[in-house]
């Protein structure tokens, strides 16, 4: 018989706690669980309650959430408003076959 056996404590979050951690509605997490395939960390059902292992939540956060990237100004392929006003669109003018700019 083993007397010194130790069991690691498993921490669970309920739907409201996880929603608060992520700043979203608990209903969003509920909807994610109904999607096929489910989105988000795996939820475990204990009776009528859904619980999320903290270890699974942290693994999901590491896999999905990234550091915010600095936003680039303007849209790709379009000149900025400042460039449009100044006439510098970043595009080369078409050359005329007569040596003049079009």
C-alpha positions as CSV (number, residue, x, y, z in Angstrom):
1,X,0.0,0.0,0.0
2,X,1.3,3.4,-1.0
3,X,1.1,6.0,1.8
4,X,3.1,8.9,0.3
5,X,1.1,9.3,-2.9
6,X,0.4,12.9,-3.8
7,X,-2.2,14.0,-6.3
8,X,-1.6,17.3,-8.1
9,X,-4.4,19.8,-7.6
10,X,-6.3,20.6,-10.8
11,X,-7.7,24.2,-11.1
12,X,-10.9,24.7,-13.0
13,X,-12.6,27.9,-14.2
14,X,-16.3,28.0,-14.8
15,X,-17.8,29.7,-17.9
16,X,-18.3,33.1,-16.1
17,X,-14.8,33.1,-14.7
18,X,-13.3,32.4,-18.2
19,X,-15.5,35.0,-19.8
20,X,-14.4,37.6,-17.3
21,X,-10.7,36.6,-17.9
22,X,-11.2,37.2,-21.6
23,X,-13.6,40.1,-21.4
24,X,-16.4,38.5,-23.3
25,X,-19.9,37.2,-22.6
26,X,-20.4,33.7,-21.1
27,X,-23.0,33.2,-23.9
28,X,-20.1,33.5,-26.5
29,X,-18.3,30.7,-24.8
30,X,-21.5,28.6,-24.8
31,X,-21.9,29.2,-28.5
32,X,-18.3,28.3,-29.2
33,X,-18.9,25.0,-27.4
34,X,-21.8,24.2,-29.8
35,X,-19.8,24.9,-33.0
36,X,-18.5,21.9,-35.0
37,X,-15.6,21.7,-34.4
38,X,-15.8,23.5,-31.0
39,X,-13.8,26.7,-30.7
40,X,-11.8,27.6,-27.6
41,X,-10.4,25.4,-24.9
42,X,-12.0,22.1,-24.2
43,X,-14.9,22.4,-21.7
44,X,-15.7,19.5,-19.3
45,X,-19.2,18.9,-18.2
46,X,-19.9,18.2,-14.5
47,X,-23.6,17.7,-14.3
48,X,-25.1,20.9,-15.8
49,X,-22.0,23.0,-15.4
50,X,-19.1,23.3,-17.8
51,X,-15.7,23.7,-16.4
52,X,-12.4,24.6,-18.1
53,X,-9.1,23.3,-16.8
54,X,-6.8,26.3,-16.2
55,X,-3.9,24.4,-17.9
56,X,-6.0,24.0,-21.1
57,X,-7.0,27.7,-21.0
58,X,-3.4,28.8,-20.7
59,X,-2.3,26.4,-23.5
60,X,-5.1,27.9,-25.7
61,X,-4.0,31.4,-24.9
62,X,-0.4,30.6,-25.8
63,X,-1.5,29.0,-29.1
64,X,-4.0,31.7,-30.2
65,X,-3.4,35.0,-28.5
66,X,-0.4,37.1,-29.8
67,X,1.0,40.4,-28.9
68,X,-0.7,43.2,-30.7
69,X,1.2,44.4,-33.8
70,X,1.6,48.1,-34.5
71,X,-1.0,49.2,-37.1
72,X,0.3,50.4,-40.4
73,X,-1.2,53.6,-41.6
74,X,-3.5,53.5,-44.6
75,X,-4.6,50.5,-46.6
76,X,-2.4,48.3,-48.7
77,X,-2.4,49.3,-52.4
78,X,-4.0,52.7,-51.8
79,X,-2.1,55.9,-51.3
80,X,-2.5,57.7,-48.0
81,X,-4.7,60.8,-47.9
82,X,-1.7,63.0,-47.4
83,X,-0.1,61.5,-50.5
84,X,-3.3,62.0,-52.5
85,X,-3.6,65.6,-51.5
86,X,0.1,66.4,-52.3
87,X,-0.1,64.5,-55.6
88,X,2.5,61.9,-54.6
89,X,0.6,58.7,-55.0
90,X,3.7,56.5,-55.0
91,X,2.9,55.4,-58.6
92,X,5.0,56.3,-61.6
93,X,3.4,58.3,-64.3
94,X,3.0,56.5,-67.6
95,X,5.6,57.5,-70.1
96,X,4.4,59.0,-73.4
97,X,5.9,57.5,-76.5
98,X,6.8,61.1,-77.4
99,X,9.1,61.6,-74.4
100,X,6.7,63.7,-72.3
101,X,5.0,62.7,-69.1
102,X,1.4,61.9,-69.3
